[in-house]
């Protein structure tokens, strides 16, 4: 975690007019500044920035806060990500706990390599020739930091010159070892594409051969900092556009993303050589309600689009699928200047549900009664993943595809018992605390004396992941995007903790009363102590929650 003293130092050195002025055109209005609010549509400026109070407030939608709050809302970042972004922008050093110091060291190693690759790209004629042949501009090379990894020994020499050990390089995926234990650079004679997580931290690289190497693309290996099932290439560049447009385009490759951005489709991202996963879904839906899957028309692309569509339709996502045929991809169309055609294609995708039904049925010969029955069964299985309303709406569509009576389209209703088994157990009071801590990490330290992991019964794993700083944990991301989980103010947070502690202590009281194994004297002492704690809590005094083993 970031040390509190560093956060306070950053706050003291920020000027809200400078911070917001990076995003909005501010106009002087007396002692304050005004602008059109970026968080809701308006023609008359009601967004006011106060230099004296170092706060902003919109009189139209009610949003307000300091400069950090503005950047959080505008860029859809959590609190730690915002602190790090502002510290980097204003050249302010942050201090971390020991665990984070290790992460900071890893980050610096990757940045050294990225700088080295970018420098090498500038002097490698073959690499530049290939990139220019694909229609990529100098501005895009700069924006996406395209580099070139030279022969293995040159990268190893760089690591040595920077006093980076082989073990440290192994941990960030910069090197690998052969069967004899000898180290070699993982990326050699390849174009490099730095990969950032959603918070804008460099976590690894993608590499593309420009020779005849059988592995056309490789990525950094799976590690604590690089998990391709939770990363999207270009997301940190596309984040702002995704939020403004409420739409994200998901394609298959680095070059597709780069060329789409170059053509103005700055809401494009790509998976990293893998199909879309369940871990990607919260990240996509956190930023936009509309998702466009834009994949190649080969079997692999269609199968990947089908898998993505089943997951997205089950989540109720808007958008649809675009399949590029004839051996073309988005990058090819941009190079050929078919921008208008691309706009039309992305504006009219095939809906996820329609696409899924068509793919399912295309796998069978429905002129054969037995295969038609198999198509019918598979279609009903997919239909069951949709909401009851959508099931009803698509009965007619499915019956027309199968050429059967609509009355036959029936999904078996789940019993109450089976529904209970499928629903993940939740405690909304615990989820509310976690969501608040996600948004305001600075509040954690101030209440950790009262709220340890023992207070979390249902969501202890999520709370521990939060304490470890695993902000890309899929369950934490799900908590962040759910509208039914409230984010509390500092006063509401304390009130919620008081109520939760009272509940937990009363539960503990009942357990001790019923426990016949506890000796009379000890039981009396424990009951008095817990009752005293409950009285203090009811008076608004925070007291530590003591687990059964520590009382």
NORNOR-V166122 format. One record per residue. N is the residue number from 1. RES is the residue in one letter. OMEGA is omega in degrees with one decimal (999 if undefined). D_CENTER is the distance of its C-alpha to the mean C-alpha in Angstrom with 1 decimal. Layout:
n=N res=RES omega=OMEGA d_center=D_CENTER
n=N res=RES omega=OMEGA d_center=D_CENTER
//
This chain:
n=1 res=X omega=176.7 d_center=18.8
n=2 res=X omega=-179.7 d_center=20.1
n=3 res=X omega=-176.4 d_center=23.7
n=4 res=X omega=-179.9 d_center=24.8
n=5 res=X omega=177.6 d_center=27.6
n=6 res=X omega=179.6 d_center=25.2
n=7 res=X omega=179.5 d_center=23.3
n=8 res=X omega=178.0 d_center=26.8
n=9 res=X omega=178.1 d_center=28.0
n=10 res=X omega=-178.8 d_center=25.1
n=11 res=X omega=-177.9 d_center=25.8
n=12 res=X omega=-176.3 d_center=29.5
n=13 res=X omega=178.7 d_center=29.1
n=14 res=X omega=170.9 d_center=26.9
n=15 res=X omega=-172.3 d_center=28.8
n=16 res=X omega=178.8 d_center=27.1
n=17 res=X omega=177.1 d_center=29.0
n=18 res=X omega=-177.1 d_center=27.9
n=19 res=X omega=-176.7 d_center=24.2
n=20 res=X omega=177.4 d_center=24.2
n=21 res=X omega=175.4 d_center=26.7
n=22 res=X omega=-174.5 d_center=24.2
n=23 res=X omega=-173.9 d_center=22.5
n=24 res=X omega=173.5 d_center=25.4
n=25 res=X omega=-177.9 d_center=29.1
n=26 res=X omega=178.8 d_center=30.8
n=27 res=X omega=-178.2 d_center=34.5
n=28 res=X omega=178.7 d_center=36.9
n=29 res=X omega=-174.9 d_center=38.3
n=30 res=X omega=179.1 d_center=40.8
n=31 res=X omega=-176.3 d_center=39.2
n=32 res=X omega=174.9 d_center=35.7
n=33 res=X omega=179.9 d_center=33.5
n=34 res=X omega=175.9 d_center=32.3
n=35 res=X omega=171.5 d_center=29.8
n=36 res=X omega=-176.8 d_center=28.5
n=37 res=X omega=179.5 d_center=25.5
n=38 res=X omega=-174.5 d_center=22.2
n=39 res=X omega=171.2 d_center=20.8
n=40 res=X omega=-177.7 d_center=23.5
n=41 res=X omega=176.5 d_center=26.1
n=42 res=X omega=178.8 d_center=29.4
n=43 res=X omega=178.0 d_center=32.4
n=44 res=X omega=-176.1 d_center=34.1
n=45 res=X omega=175.3 d_center=32.2
n=46 res=X omega=-179.2 d_center=31.5
n=47 res=X omega=-173.5 d_center=28.8
n=48 res=X omega=177.1 d_center=30.7
n=49 res=X omega=-178.8 d_center=30.0
n=50 res=X omega=178.8 d_center=32.4
n=51 res=X omega=-176.9 d_center=33.1
n=52 res=X omega=-179.8 d_center=35.5
n=53 res=X omega=-179.4 d_center=33.1
n=54 res=X omega=177.0 d_center=29.9
n=55 res=X omega=171.4 d_center=28.1
n=56 res=X omega=176.6 d_center=27.1
n=57 res=X omega=174.5 d_center=27.8
n=58 res=X omega=-179.3 d_center=27.8
n=59 res=X omega=177.6 d_center=30.8
n=60 res=X omega=-176.8 d_center=29.6
n=61 res=X omega=175.1 d_center=26.3
n=62 res=X omega=-179.3 d_center=26.8
n=63 res=X omega=-179.8 d_center=23.6
n=64 res=X omega=-180.0 d_center=24.6
n=65 res=X omega=179.0 d_center=24.0
n=66 res=X omega=-177.9 d_center=24.2
n=67 res=X omega=179.2 d_center=22.7
n=68 res=X omega=178.7 d_center=19.7
n=69 res=X omega=-180.0 d_center=19.0
n=70 res=X omega=-177.9 d_center=19.5
n=71 res=X omega=176.8 d_center=16.9
n=72 res=X omega=-177.0 d_center=14.3
n=73 res=X omega=-174.9 d_center=15.2
n=74 res=X omega=-175.6 d_center=15.8
n=75 res=X omega=179.5 d_center=12.7
n=76 res=X omega=178.4 d_center=10.3
n=77 res=X omega=171.3 d_center=9.7
n=78 res=X omega=-172.3 d_center=10.5
n=79 res=X omega=-179.9 d_center=14.0
n=80 res=X omega=179.1 d_center=14.0
n=81 res=X omega=180.0 d_center=11.8
n=82 res=X omega=179.0 d_center=14.4
n=83 res=X omega=-178.1 d_center=17.3
n=84 res=X omega=179.7 d_center=16.5
n=85 res=X omega=-179.6 d_center=16.2
n=86 res=X omega=179.0 d_center=19.4
n=87 res=X omega=179.0 d_center=21.1
n=88 res=X omega=-178.0 d_center=20.6
n=89 res=X omega=-175.8 d_center=21.8
n=90 res=X omega=173.8 d_center=24.9
n=91 res=X omega=179.4 d_center=25.6
n=92 res=X omega=-177.5 d_center=25.5
n=93 res=X omega=176.9 d_center=25.3
n=94 res=X omega=175.4 d_center=23.2
n=95 res=X omega=-175.1 d_center=24.5
n=96 res=X omega=170.8 d_center=22.5
n=97 res=X omega=-174.9 d_center=23.5
n=98 res=X omega=179.9 d_center=24.8
n=99 res=X omega=-178.2 d_center=21.6
n=100 res=X omega=176.5 d_center=19.7
n=101 res=X omega=175.6 d_center=22.7
n=102 res=X omega=178.5 d_center=22.3
n=103 res=X omega=179.6 d_center=18.7
n=104 res=X omega=177.2 d_center=20.2
n=105 res=X omega=179.3 d_center=22.9
n=106 res=X omega=179.0 d_center=20.6
n=107 res=X omega=-178.6 d_center=18.8
n=108 res=X omega=177.1 d_center=22.4
n=109 res=X omega=179.7 d_center=23.5
n=110 res=X omega=178.9 d_center=20.8
n=111 res=X omega=176.4 d_center=21.6
n=112 res=X omega=179.6 d_center=25.3
n=113 res=X omega=-179.8 d_center=24.8
n=114 res=X omega=177.9 d_center=22.9
n=115 res=X omega=179.2 d_center=25.7
n=116 res=X omega=-179.7 d_center=28.3
n=117 res=X omega=-179.1 d_center=26.9
n=118 res=X omega=177.2 d_center=26.8
n=119 res=X omega=-178.1 d_center=30.4
n=120 res=X omega=178.5 d_center=31.5
n=121 res=X omega=-176.5 d_center=30.2
n=122 res=X omega=-178.0 d_center=32.5
n=123 res=X omega=178.9 d_center=35.6
n=124 res=X omega=-174.8 d_center=34.9
n=125 res=X omega=-176.8 d_center=36.7
n=126 res=X omega=-179.9 d_center=35.6
n=127 res=X omega=-179.5 d_center=31.9
n=128 res=X omega=179.9 d_center=32.3
n=129 res=X omega=-179.7 d_center=34.6
n=130 res=X omega=-178.2 d_center=32.1
n=131 res=X omega=179.6 d_center=29.3
n=132 res=X omega=179.3 d_center=31.8
n=133 res=X omega=178.1 d_center=33.1
n=134 res=X omega=176.4 d_center=29.8
n=135 res=X omega=-177.6 d_center=30.1
n=136 res=X omega=-177.7 d_center=27.5
n=137 res=X omega=175.5 d_center=28.6
n=138 res=X omega=-178.7 d_center=29.0
n=139 res=X omega=178.8 d_center=26.6
n=140 res=X omega=175.7 d_center=23.8
n=141 res=X omega=-179.5 d_center=24.8
n=142 res=X omega=-176.9 d_center=24.4
n=143 res=X omega=-176.3 d_center=21.1
n=144 res=X omega=171.6 d_center=19.4
n=145 res=X omega=-179.4 d_center=21.5
n=146 res=X omega=-179.0 d_center=23.1
n=147 res=X omega=176.9 d_center=25.4
n=148 res=X omega=178.0 d_center=27.8
n=149 res=X omega=-178.7 d_center=28.3
n=150 res=X omega=178.6 d_center=32.1
n=151 res=X omega=-174.1 d_center=34.2
n=152 res=X omega=-174.3 d_center=33.1
n=153 res=X omega=-180.0 d_center=35.8
n=154 res=X omega=177.3 d_center=34.8
n=155 res=X omega=177.5 d_center=31.2
n=156 res=X omega=177.5 d_center=32.8
n=157 res=X omega=177.8 d_center=35.2
n=158 res=X omega=-179.6 d_center=32.5
n=159 res=X omega=-180.0 d_center=30.9
n=160 res=X omega=-178.1 d_center=34.5
n=161 res=X omega=179.8 d_center=35.3
n=162 res=X omega=179.1 d_center=32.2
n=163 res=X omega=177.1 d_center=33.2
n=164 res=X omega=-177.3 d_center=30.1
n=165 res=X omega=177.8 d_center=31.2
n=166 res=X omega=179.8 d_center=30.6
n=167 res=X omega=178.5 d_center=28.9
n=168 res=X omega=179.0 d_center=26.4
n=169 res=X omega=176.6 d_center=25.9
n=170 res=X omega=-176.3 d_center=25.5
n=171 res=X omega=178.7 d_center=22.7
n=172 res=X omega=176.6 d_center=20.5
n=173 res=X omega=-179.5 d_center=21.6
n=174 res=X omega=178.7 d_center=24.0
n=175 res=X omega=173.3 d_center=27.0
n=176 res=X omega=178.5 d_center=28.2
n=177 res=X omega=178.1 d_center=31.6
n=178 res=X omega=-176.1 d_center=34.2
n=179 res=X omega=178.4 d_center=36.4
n=180 res=X omega=179.0 d_center=38.7
n=181 res=X omega=179.8 d_center=36.0
n=182 res=X omega=-177.3 d_center=36.2
n=183 res=X omega=172.8 d_center=33.1
n=184 res=X omega=-179.6 d_center=32.1
n=185 res=X omega=-179.3 d_center=29.3
n=186 res=X omega=179.5 d_center=26.6
n=187 res=X omega=176.5 d_center=26.3
n=188 res=X omega=-178.1 d_center=29.8
n=189 res=X omega=179.9 d_center=31.3
n=190 res=X omega=166.9 d_center=27.9
n=191 res=X omega=-179.9 d_center=26.0
n=192 res=X omega=178.3 d_center=22.9
n=193 res=X omega=-179.9 d_center=19.5
n=194 res=X omega=-178.0 d_center=17.4
n=195 res=X omega=-178.7 d_center=13.7
n=196 res=X omega=173.5 d_center=11.3
n=197 res=X omega=-173.8 d_center=7.9
n=198 res=X omega=177.4 d_center=5.6
n=199 res=X omega=178.0 d_center=8.3
n=200 res=X omega=177.3 d_center=11.0
n=201 res=X omega=176.5 d_center=12.5
n=202 res=X omega=-176.7 d_center=14.5
n=203 res=X omega=-179.6 d_center=13.9
n=204 res=X omega=-176.9 d_center=16.2
n=205 res=X omega=165.5 d_center=18.1
n=206 res=X omega=-179.9 d_center=18.9
n=207 res=X omega=178.1 d_center=22.7
n=208 res=X omega=178.0 d_center=25.0
n=209 res=X omega=172.3 d_center=28.6
n=210 res=X omega=173.4 d_center=31.2
n=211 res=X omega=-179.5 d_center=34.0
n=212 res=X omega=179.1 d_center=34.8
n=213 res=X omega=-176.9 d_center=32.7
n=214 res=X omega=177.1 d_center=31.9
n=215 res=X omega=-176.6 d_center=28.2
n=216 res=X omega=-179.9 d_center=27.1
n=217 res=X omega=169.3 d_center=23.5
n=218 res=X omega=176.2 d_center=22.2
n=219 res=X omega=169.8 d_center=19.0
n=220 res=X omega=-178.6 d_center=18.8
n=221 res=X omega=176.5 d_center=19.4
n=222 res=X omega=-179.3 d_center=17.2
n=223 res=X omega=178.3 d_center=17.2
n=224 res=X omega=-177.2 d_center=15.7
n=225 res=X omega=-177.2 d_center=13.8
n=226 res=X omega=178.3 d_center=13.3
n=227 res=X omega=-172.2 d_center=11.8
n=228 res=X omega=177.9 d_center=11.8
n=229 res=X omega=179.5 d_center=10.7
n=230 res=X omega=-179.7 d_center=7.1
n=231 res=X omega=174.9 d_center=7.6
n=232 res=X omega=-178.8 d_center=8.5
n=233 res=X omega=177.5 d_center=11.6
n=234 res=X omega=-175.8 d_center=12.2
n=235 res=X omega=-178.0 d_center=8.8
n=236 res=X omega=176.3 d_center=9.9
n=237 res=X omega=-174.1 d_center=13.2
n=238 res=X omega=-169.8 d_center=12.4
n=239 res=X omega=-177.1 d_center=10.1
n=240 res=X omega=179.7 d_center=13.4
n=241 res=X omega=178.8 d_center=15.1
n=242 res=X omega=-179.2 d_center=12.5
n=243 res=X omega=-177.8 d_center=13.0
n=244 res=X omega=-176.0 d_center=16.7
n=245 res=X omega=-176.1 d_center=17.3
n=246 res=X omega=-178.4 d_center=15.2
n=247 res=X omega=175.6 d_center=14.8
n=248 res=X omega=176.5 d_center=12.8
n=249 res=X omega=179.8 d_center=14.9
n=250 res=X omega=178.8 d_center=13.8
n=251 res=X omega=-168.6 d_center=16.6
n=252 res=X omega=-171.5 d_center=17.8
n=253 res=X omega=179.5 d_center=18.6
n=254 res=X omega=-175.7 d_center=18.3
n=255 res=X omega=175.8 d_center=21.5
n=256 res=X omega=-179.6 d_center=20.5
n=257 res=X omega=-176.6 d_center=17.6
n=258 res=X omega=-178.3 d_center=20.0
n=259 res=X omega=177.8 d_center=22.8
n=260 res=X omega=175.9 d_center=21.0
n=261 res=X omega=-179.7 d_center=19.9
n=262 res=X omega=-178.9 d_center=23.5
n=263 res=X omega=177.7 d_center=24.8
n=264 res=X omega=178.1 d_center=22.8
n=265 res=X omega=-171.6 d_center=19.9
n=266 res=X omega=176.1 d_center=17.4
n=267 res=X omega=-177.6 d_center=14.6
n=268 res=X omega=175.7 d_center=14.7
n=269 res=X omega=178.3 d_center=12.2
n=270 res=X omega=171.0 d_center=13.2
n=271 res=X omega=-173.0 d_center=12.6
n=272 res=X omega=177.0 d_center=14.3
n=273 res=X omega=179.6 d_center=17.6
n=274 res=X omega=176.9 d_center=16.3
n=275 res=X omega=174.8 d_center=15.9
n=276 res=X omega=-178.8 d_center=12.8
n=277 res=X omega=177.5 d_center=12.0
n=278 res=X omega=179.2 d_center=11.4
n=279 res=X omega=177.8 d_center=8.3
n=280 res=X omega=-170.7 d_center=6.9
n=281 res=X omega=179.2 d_center=8.3
n=282 res=X omega=179.7 d_center=6.4
n=283 res=X omega=179.9 d_center=3.5
n=284 res=X omega=-174.7 d_center=6.9
n=285 res=X omega=174.4 d_center=8.9
n=286 res=X omega=-176.5 d_center=7.3
n=287 res=X omega=-174.1 d_center=8.6
n=288 res=X omega=176.5 d_center=11.6
n=289 res=X omega=-176.6 d_center=14.0
n=290 res=X omega=-178.9 d_center=15.6
n=291 res=X omega=175.9 d_center=14.3
n=292 res=X omega=175.9 d_center=16.9
n=293 res=X omega=-175.2 d_center=17.1
n=294 res=X omega=-174.4 d_center=19.5
n=295 res=X omega=178.3 d_center=20.9
n=296 res=X omega=-176.7 d_center=24.3
n=297 res=X omega=176.1 d_center=27.3
n=298 res=X omega=-176.3 d_center=28.2
n=299 res=X omega=-179.0 d_center=28.0
n=300 res=X omega=-179.7 d_center=24.9
n=301 res=X omega=-179.3 d_center=23.1
n=302 res=X omega=178.8 d_center=24.5
n=303 res=X omega=178.6 d_center=23.6
n=304 res=X omega=178.8 d_center=20.0
n=305 res=X omega=178.6 d_center=19.9
n=306 res=X omega=179.7 d_center=21.7
n=307 res=X omega=179.1 d_center=19.3
n=308 res=X omega=-177.5 d_center=16.3
n=309 res=X omega=178.7 d_center=18.5
n=310 res=X omega=179.9 d_center=19.6
n=311 res=X omega=-176.3 d_center=16.1
n=312 res=X omega=179.4 d_center=15.2
n=313 res=X omega=177.9 d_center=18.7
n=314 res=X omega=178.7 d_center=18.6
n=315 res=X omega=178.8 d_center=15.8
n=316 res=X omega=-178.2 d_center=18.0
n=317 res=X omega=174.1 d_center=15.9
n=318 res=X omega=177.7 d_center=18.2
n=319 res=X omega=-179.2 d_center=18.8
n=320 res=X omega=-171.7 d_center=20.2
n=321 res=X omega=171.6 d_center=21.2
n=322 res=X omega=178.0 d_center=23.0
n=323 res=X omega=-179.7 d_center=24.9
n=324 res=X omega=-178.9 d_center=26.6
n=325 res=X omega=175.6 d_center=30.1
n=326 res=X omega=178.5 d_center=32.9
n=327 res=X omega=-179.6 d_center=31.1
n=328 res=X omega=174.0 d_center=29.3
n=329 res=X omega=-178.1 d_center=25.6
n=330 res=X omega=-179.6 d_center=23.9
n=331 res=X omega=178.9 d_center=24.9
n=332 res=X omega=-177.6 d_center=28.5
n=333 res=X omega=177.2 d_center=28.7
n=334 res=X omega=179.8 d_center=27.6
n=335 res=X omega=-179.4 d_center=30.1
n=336 res=X omega=177.4 d_center=32.7
n=337 res=X omega=-177.0 d_center=32.1
n=338 res=X omega=-176.0 d_center=31.1
n=339 res=X omega=-179.7 d_center=28.7
n=340 res=X omega=179.2 d_center=30.4
n=341 res=X omega=177.7 d_center=30.2
n=342 res=X omega=178.8 d_center=26.5
n=343 res=X omega=-179.9 d_center=26.0
n=344 res=X omega=-179.6 d_center=28.2
n=345 res=X omega=-178.3 d_center=26.4
n=346 res=X omega=179.2 d_center=22.9
n=347 res=X omega=-175.6 d_center=24.6
n=348 res=X omega=179.6 d_center=26.1
n=349 res=X omega=172.4 d_center=24.0
n=350 res=X omega=-178.5 d_center=25.3
n=351 res=X omega=-177.4 d_center=23.7
n=352 res=X omega=-174.7 d_center=21.6
n=353 res=X omega=178.0 d_center=24.3
n=354 res=X omega=-179.5 d_center=27.2
n=355 res=X omega=-178.5 d_center=25.7
n=356 res=X omega=179.1 d_center=25.2
n=357 res=X omega=-178.8 d_center=28.7
n=358 res=X omega=179.3 d_center=30.2
n=359 res=X omega=179.8 d_center=28.7
n=360 res=X omega=-174.9 d_center=29.8
n=361 res=X omega=179.7 d_center=33.3
n=362 res=X omega=-179.4 d_center=33.7
n=363 res=X omega=-177.4 d_center=33.7
n=364 res=X omega=172.1 d_center=37.0
n=365 res=X omega=-173.4 d_center=40.4
n=366 res=X omega=171.9 d_center=40.9
n=367 res=X omega=175.0 d_center=44.6
n=368 res=X omega=-175.7 d_center=45.0
n=369 res=X omega=-178.5 d_center=45.2
n=370 res=X omega=177.7 d_center=43.7
n=371 res=X omega=177.7 d_center=40.7
n=372 res=X omega=178.0 d_center=40.3
n=373 res=X omega=177.1 d_center=40.1
n=374 res=X omega=177.5 d_center=37.4
n=375 res=X omega=178.7 d_center=35.4
n=376 res=X omega=-178.8 d_center=36.1
n=377 res=X omega=-179.9 d_center=34.8
n=378 res=X omega=179.2 d_center=31.6
n=379 res=X omega=179.0 d_center=31.0
n=380 res=X omega=177.6 d_center=31.6
n=381 res=X omega=178.6 d_center=29.1
n=382 res=X omega=-179.9 d_center=26.4
n=383 res=X omega=-178.1 d_center=27.9
n=384 res=X omega=179.2 d_center=27.5
n=385 res=X omega=-177.4 d_center=23.7
n=386 res=X omega=178.1 d_center=23.9
n=387 res=X omega=179.9 d_center=24.7
n=388 res=X omega=-179.8 d_center=28.5
n=389 res=X omega=-179.9 d_center=28.8
n=390 res=X omega=176.0 d_center=27.2
n=391 res=X omega=-179.5 d_center=29.4
n=392 res=X omega=-177.6 d_center=32.4
n=393 res=X omega=-174.0 d_center=31.5
n=394 res=X omega=176.5 d_center=31.0
n=395 res=X omega=-178.9 d_center=34.1
n=396 res=X omega=-179.9 d_center=36.3
n=397 res=X omega=-179.4 d_center=34.1
n=398 res=X omega=-179.7 d_center=34.0
n=399 res=X omega=179.0 d_center=37.7
n=400 res=X omega=177.5 d_center=38.5
n=401 res=X omega=-179.0 d_center=36.6
n=402 res=X omega=-179.0 d_center=38.3
n=403 res=X omega=177.3 d_center=41.6
n=404 res=X omega=179.2 d_center=42.2
n=405 res=X omega=-179.4 d_center=43.2
n=406 res=X omega=-179.5 d_center=40.3
n=407 res=X omega=-179.5 d_center=41.8
n=408 res=X omega=-179.0 d_center=40.7
n=409 res=X omega=-178.3 d_center=37.0
n=410 res=X omega=176.7 d_center=36.4
n=411 res=X omega=179.0 d_center=33.5
n=412 res=X omega=-179.7 d_center=34.7
n=413 res=X omega=177.9 d_center=33.8
n=414 res=X omega=174.2 d_center=32.1
n=415 res=X omega=179.4 d_center=34.4
n=416 res=X omega=-179.5 d_center=33.3
n=417 res=X omega=-178.5 d_center=33.4
n=418 res=X omega=178.0 d_center=31.1
n=419 res=X omega=178.7 d_center=28.6
n=420 res=X omega=-179.0 d_center=28.7
n=421 res=X omega=-177.0 d_center=28.0
n=422 res=X omega=-177.3 d_center=24.9
n=423 res=X omega=178.8 d_center=23.4
n=424 res=X omega=-179.0 d_center=21.3
n=425 res=X omega=-178.3 d_center=23.1
n=426 res=X omega=172.0 d_center=21.7
n=427 res=X omega=-171.8 d_center=23.0
n=428 res=X omega=179.5 d_center=22.0
n=429 res=X omega=177.0 d_center=23.5
n=430 res=X omega=179.9 d_center=21.4
n=431 res=X omega=179.1 d_center=18.2
n=432 res=X omega=177.5 d_center=19.3
n=433 res=X omega=-177.9 d_center=19.9
n=434 res=X omega=179.6 d_center=16.5
n=435 res=X omega=179.2 d_center=14.8
n=436 res=X omega=178.6 d_center=17.4
n=437 res=X omega=177.3 d_center=16.8
n=438 res=X omega=-178.4 d_center=13.1
n=439 res=X omega=-175.5 d_center=14.3
n=440 res=X omega=-175.8 d_center=17.4
n=441 res=X omega=-178.5 d_center=17.3
n=442 res=X omega=-179.0 d_center=20.8
n=443 res=X omega=-174.3 d_center=22.2
n=444 res=X omega=-175.4 d_center=21.5
n=445 res=X omega=-175.3 d_center=24.4
n=446 res=X omega=-177.8 d_center=26.8
n=447 res=X omega=-178.2 d_center=26.7
n=448 res=X omega=177.0 d_center=26.1
n=449 res=X omega=-178.7 d_center=29.9
n=450 res=X omega=-175.6 d_center=29.9
n=451 res=X omega=172.3 d_center=26.7
n=452 res=X omega=-177.7 d_center=26.2
n=453 res=X omega=-177.4 d_center=24.4
n=454 res=X omega=-178.8 d_center=27.6
n=455 res=X omega=179.7 d_center=27.0
n=456 res=X omega=-178.3 d_center=24.0
n=457 res=X omega=-176.9 d_center=25.5
n=458 res=X omega=-172.2 d_center=23.1
n=459 res=X omega=179.4 d_center=19.7
n=460 res=X omega=-178.1 d_center=20.9
n=461 res=X omega=-179.9 d_center=18.4
n=462 res=X omega=179.4 d_center=15.4
n=463 res=X omega=178.8 d_center=17.5
n=464 res=X omega=176.8 d_center=18.3
n=465 res=X omega=177.1 d_center=14.8
n=466 res=X omega=179.8 d_center=14.3
n=467 res=X omega=179.1 d_center=17.6
n=468 res=X omega=179.3 d_center=16.6
n=469 res=X omega=-178.9 d_center=13.7
n=470 res=X omega=-170.8 d_center=11.2
n=471 res=X omega=177.0 d_center=8.4
n=472 res=X omega=172.7 d_center=5.8
n=473 res=X omega=-175.2 d_center=8.4
n=474 res=X omega=179.2 d_center=7.8
n=475 res=X omega=176.9 d_center=10.6
n=476 res=X omega=178.4 d_center=9.5
n=477 res=X omega=177.8 d_center=6.4
n=478 res=X omega=178.3 d_center=9.2
n=479 res=X omega=-179.0 d_center=11.6
n=480 res=X omega=-172.6 d_center=9.8
n=481 res=X omega=-177.2 d_center=10.0
n=482 res=X omega=-178.4 d_center=13.4
n=483 res=X omega=-177.2 d_center=16.3
n=484 res=X omega=176.8 d_center=18.9
n=485 res=X omega=-174.2 d_center=17.8
n=486 res=X omega=172.4 d_center=19.4
n=487 res=X omega=-172.2 d_center=18.5
n=488 res=X omega=168.6 d_center=21.8
n=489 res=X omega=-178.1 d_center=23.9
n=490 res=X omega=179.0 d_center=25.4
n=491 res=X omega=178.8 d_center=28.6
n=492 res=X omega=178.9 d_center=27.0
n=493 res=X omega=180.0 d_center=25.1
n=494 res=X omega=-179.7 d_center=28.4
n=495 res=X omega=179.4 d_center=30.0
n=496 res=X omega=179.1 d_center=27.4
n=497 res=X omega=178.1 d_center=27.8
n=498 res=X omega=-179.4 d_center=31.6
n=499 res=X omega=-178.4 d_center=31.6
n=500 res=X omega=179.1 d_center=29.4
n=501 res=X omega=176.5 d_center=31.6
n=502 res=X omega=179.7 d_center=34.7
n=503 res=X omega=-178.0 d_center=33.4
n=504 res=X omega=180.0 d_center=32.6
n=505 res=X omega=177.4 d_center=36.0
n=506 res=X omega=176.1 d_center=37.9
n=507 res=X omega=178.6 d_center=36.4
n=508 res=X omega=178.7 d_center=37.5
n=509 res=X omega=-179.7 d_center=40.9
n=510 res=X omega=179.9 d_center=41.4
n=511 res=X omega=-177.5 d_center=40.5
n=512 res=X omega=178.2 d_center=43.0
n=513 res=X omega=-175.9 d_center=45.7
n=514 res=X omega=-175.9 d_center=45.4
n=515 res=X omega=-177.5 d_center=45.3
n=516 res=X omega=-177.6 d_center=48.9
n=517 res=X omega=-178.4 d_center=48.3
n=518 res=X omega=179.3 d_center=48.0
n=519 res=X omega=-174.5 d_center=51.4
n=520 res=X omega=-177.1 d_center=52.8
n=521 res=X omega=-179.6 d_center=52.8
n=522 res=X omega=179.9 d_center=49.2
n=523 res=X omega=179.2 d_center=48.1
n=524 res=X omega=179.4 d_center=50.0
n=525 res=X omega=-178.6 d_center=48.4
n=526 res=X omega=-178.7 d_center=44.9
n=527 res=X omega=177.6 d_center=45.5
n=528 res=X omega=-176.8 d_center=46.9
n=529 res=X omega=180.0 d_center=44.0
n=530 res=X omega=177.6 d_center=41.4
n=531 res=X omega=176.3 d_center=43.5
n=532 res=X omega=178.6 d_center=43.7
n=533 res=X omega=-179.6 d_center=40.0
n=534 res=X omega=179.3 d_center=39.6
n=535 res=X omega=178.7 d_center=42.2
n=536 res=X omega=179.8 d_center=40.5
n=537 res=X omega=-179.3 d_center=37.1
n=538 res=X omega=175.9 d_center=38.9
n=539 res=X omega=178.2 d_center=40.4
n=540 res=X omega=-179.2 d_center=36.9
n=541 res=X omega=179.3 d_center=37.1
n=542 res=X omega=174.3 d_center=34.1
n=543 res=X omega=-178.0 d_center=35.2
n=544 res=X omega=174.2 d_center=33.5
n=545 res=X omega=-177.3 d_center=32.7
n=546 res=X omega=-179.7 d_center=34.8
n=547 res=X omega=-177.7 d_center=34.0
n=548 res=X omega=-175.5 d_center=37.0
n=549 res=X omega=-175.8 d_center=37.4
n=550 res=X omega=-178.2 d_center=37.7
n=551 res=X omega=999 d_center=40.1
//
